[in-house]
Amino acid sequence: MAKVDNPRKQFQFNIVIPGCNPFLVQEVKTPDAEFDEVEHGDAGYLVKTAGMKKIGKLSISKLCPADRPDKFFKILQDRILNTDRGGGALPSQYKFPVMVEEYSSDGITVVNRELYRGCWPQKINGKDFSRKGSDNTIESIDFSVDQDD
């Protein structure tokens, strides 16, 4: 029987997004990978092979600083498509890599590193406000991902 002495904890992670404070990121949901199934006929039965690879969304939940506005994703959003100017930048100017690191139980040693390339904020979700709640204000962002390594 296998004995797990020290399982990995989900709070021991780091995320690297160029220009974003990693300590503001409270949650990360890494993307799922899925392959299309392609069927081919062969002598009375179907043979199934893999087709194109699809990578899901990378999602983060980020604390909004209380002492100042955080304009990082607003600036990036305007770079993707600025509705005032009527255009946007080239993908090479708004796509960037994102790295998620998972730490061991010592909180220092990296045991797993996932790199996602061609990321851009595809959806910036609105914030929830309530006069009856005391939760932190959280901004969630869904990133489109081109490739995972």
C-alpha positions in Angstrom: 0.0 0.0 0.0 1.3 3.4 -0.9 1.8 6.0 1.8 1.7 9.7 1.0 3.9 11.4 3.5 3.7 15.0 2.3 1.2 15.7 -0.4 1.5 18.9 -2.5 -0.7 21.8 -1.3 -2.6 23.9 -3.8 -1.6 27.2 -2.1 2.1 26.6 -2.9 2.4 28.2 -6.3 3.7 31.1 -8.2 2.6 32.7 -11.4 4.7 34.8 -13.7 2.8 37.2 -16.0 4.9 40.0 -17.4 3.9 43.3 -15.7 1.6 41.7 -13.1 2.3 41.4 -9.3 2.3 37.6 -8.7 1.2 38.0 -5.1 -2.1 39.6 -6.1 -3.0 36.3 -7.9 -5.1 34.3 -5.5 -6.3 31.4 -7.7 -5.1 29.8 -11.0 -7.0 27.3 -13.1 -4.6 25.8 -15.7 -6.1 24.9 -19.1 -7.4 21.5 -20.1 -5.9 19.9 -23.2 -8.2 18.0 -25.5 -7.6 16.2 -28.8 -10.2 15.9 -31.6 -11.1 12.3 -32.4 -10.9 11.4 -36.1 -12.5 8.2 -37.4 -11.3 6.3 -40.5 -12.9 3.3 -42.1 -10.8 0.1 -42.4 -12.1 -3.4 -43.4 -15.5 -3.2 -41.6 -14.5 -1.3 -38.5 -13.6 2.3 -37.5 -10.1 3.3 -36.5 -9.9 6.3 -34.3 -6.9 8.6 -34.4 -6.0 11.9 -32.8 -6.8 15.1 -34.6 -6.1 18.7 -33.7 -5.1 19.6 -30.1 -7.3 22.2 -28.4 -6.1 24.1 -25.3 -8.6 25.5 -22.9 -8.5 28.8 -21.0 -6.0 29.7 -18.3 -8.0 31.5 -15.6 -6.8 33.6 -12.7 -8.5 35.4 -9.9 -6.7 38.5 -8.8 -7.1 40.7 -5.8 -7.6 44.4 -6.6 -5.3 46.6 -4.5 -7.3 48.9 -2.1 -4.7 51.7 -2.1 -4.5 52.4 -5.8 -6.1 51.4 -9.1 -4.6 48.5 -11.0 -4.5 49.4 -14.7 -2.4 46.6 -16.0 -5.1 44.6 -17.7 -7.0 47.8 -18.8 -3.9 48.9 -20.6 -3.5 45.5 -22.2 -7.1 45.4 -23.1 -6.7 48.7 -25.0 -3.7 47.3 -26.8 -5.7 44.4 -28.0 -8.5 46.6 -29.3 -8.8 50.3 -28.6 -12.4 51.3 -29.4 -11.5 55.0 -29.1 -8.9 54.8 -31.9 -10.8 52.1 -33.8 -8.0 49.5 -34.0 -5.6 47.3 -32.2 -2.0 46.2 -32.0 -0.5 43.2 -33.8 -0.7 39.9 -31.8 3.0 40.0 -31.2 2.4 43.2 -29.2 -0.3 41.7 -26.8 0.5 38.0 -26.6 2.9 36.9 -23.9 4.1 33.8 -22.0 2.6 32.8 -18.6 4.4 30.4 -16.3 2.9 28.6 -13.4 5.2 27.0 -10.8 4.2 24.5 -8.2 6.4 24.3 -5.0 7.2 21.4 -2.8 6.3 21.3 0.9 9.3 23.5 1.8 7.7 26.3 -0.2 10.9 27.0 -2.1 11.8 24.0 -4.4 9.9 24.1 -7.7 8.6 20.6 -8.4 6.5 21.4 -11.5 6.7 24.2 -14.0 4.1 24.8 -16.7 4.7 27.3 -19.5 1.9 28.6 -21.7 2.7 30.6 -24.8 0.7 33.0 -26.9 -1.5 34.1 -23.9 -3.7 37.1 -24.0 -6.7 38.2 -21.8 -9.7 37.0 -23.8 -12.2 37.8 -21.0 -12.0 40.2 -18.1 -14.9 39.4 -15.8 -16.6 42.1 -13.8 -16.2 42.5 -10.0 -18.9 41.7 -7.5 -19.8 44.4 -5.0 -22.1 44.1 -2.0 -22.8 46.3 1.0 -23.6 43.1 3.0 -20.3 41.3 2.3 -16.8 41.6 3.6 -15.1 39.4 1.0 -12.1 40.8 -0.9 -12.7 42.4 -4.3 -11.6 39.9 -6.9 -11.0 40.4 -10.6 -11.0 37.2 -12.7 -9.4 37.0 -16.1 -9.6 34.2 -18.7 -6.6 33.9 -21.0 -6.6 32.4 -24.5 -3.6 30.1 -24.9 -1.9 29.1 -28.1 0.5 26.4 -26.8 1.4 24.6 -23.6 4.9 23.2 -23.0 
